[in-house]
């Protein structure tokens, strides 16, 4: 059993980590740090700490999961590695590529494992995209478009939407779309970006439109807070046909509703949301594979215990942070920037 502790007890910990940690047989949840008053009643059997620094210093956990605000990831991760802990850091991994490179080099030096949490590699529709690419049914891919839109026209009083380091939608939803693009196609040659605060009273970036330029294709990554209709999720176009998908993977809504991630129906979306595959001879519904965020933790355990590959490589994690930095640079300069 790998003794595991979680720093933070907000939406990320409650929704995307704890339900999977407690179901992973090789992991033993031993501690959580938070000042949230409900923590002691929700998990009375665990060790409780007021903050992440204390947890790292005192707890006997072997694996630390960091889900605290984005600007705390780097200092907490560095402290945990120096304390001899293995580490899983919620996205965005860190705020700069320099910080990330330092942490991976430190982990290698200390022979510790450092993981970056990109659970949406295990969305059902993303797994379906990968299946389509492997089948080569669409031929050579020339265009890919990925959206994570919402209808939230009024800013909310929470740290993610306030002015500060690592806040705003580019650091919130941007890592999901960027990581998926990297997983599919690798890093681009260049990037052109618009990253703006469009909502009245907005203190942080709440809209982005990123153009990733590759030698043989174009990739568009987009997020808007003004989308009140069923949103486009993916558009994949090749020289033999195209695939169009709307709607989001159902796992997050199910987790927020308190459902446990188990059973044969877990991660299956409604057939009404299946994508459409169109070719010269007509079009057909293309079923969406089941999503399963538990797969991330299964691969993490396999990496720790069996030396298998990490769910997200260090190279890909660093490329993702670099693209966020370049998107901000492109917005500031008003031009395309090289990767």
C-alpha positions, 0 to 999 in steps of 0.5 A: 500500500502506498500511503497517500495524502492530499493538499487542499479540500476544494472542488479539485480534491473532492471531485477529481482525486479523492473518489479515485484515490479511495477506490485504488486498492494500492493507495491508502489515504492517510491525510488531508490538509485544509481549513475547511470545517467539514473536513473532519466530519467527512474524513474523521479517520484521517490525519488533518493538517491546517496547511500543506507545508505542515502536512509535508513536514509531519505526515508519513505519506509517501505520495503527496497530491497537490490540489491547492491554488495554482501559485502554490504548486511550485513551492509545495512541490519543491518542499515535498520532493526535498522531503523525499515524497513522490508527487502528483500535481494538479494542472496547471502543473506550475506557472512557468516552464523554468519552474517545471524543469527545475522540479523534474530535474530535482525529482530525477536527482532525488529518485522520486516520481513526479506526475502531472494530473491531466485527467481529460486524456481519459474523457470518452470523446478524447479516447474516441478521437485517438481511436479515429486517428489510429484507424486512419479512417479520416485520412491525413488530418489537416484541421483540428478544433477543440472547445471548452465553452461555458455560459458564465457571463458574470464573474464569480468571487473566487480565486480562479477569477480574480487578479493574480498569478496563475488565475484566469481561464487560460490557466484553468481550462487552457491546460486541458485543451493544450495537453490534449492537442500535445497528446494528439499531435505533439508541440506546434512550430508556432502559436498565435493567441488572443487572451482577453478579459471580456466580461464586465468587471472581469479581473482575469482572462476569461476568453482565449482563442489559440491557433497552433501552427503545424507544418501539415495542419492547423489546430484551434483551441477555444474557450468563451464564457458566453456560449449559451447553446450546446457547445462544439467540443471537437472538429477533426477534419482529414482528406478522407472525411471529418468528425464533429462532436458536441457536449462534454464528457459526463464524468465531471457532472456525475462526480459533482452529483456525488456518484461513485466512479464505478459500474459498467455504465460509468463514463458512458454518455447519452447516445444523443451526444454521439459524434457524427463521422462524415465522408464523401459517401455519406455520414453516420453516428460514431459511438463515443467510448466510455471515459474513465478517470480511474485509468490515470491513477491506475497508470500512476500506480503502475509507474510507481510499483512496476516502473511503467511509463507515467500517464503524462511525460515530463516533456509533454508537461513542460511543453504544455506550460511553455504554450501557456507562456507563449499564448500570453506573449503572443497576446502582449506582442500582437503577433505569432510567436515561435515555439 
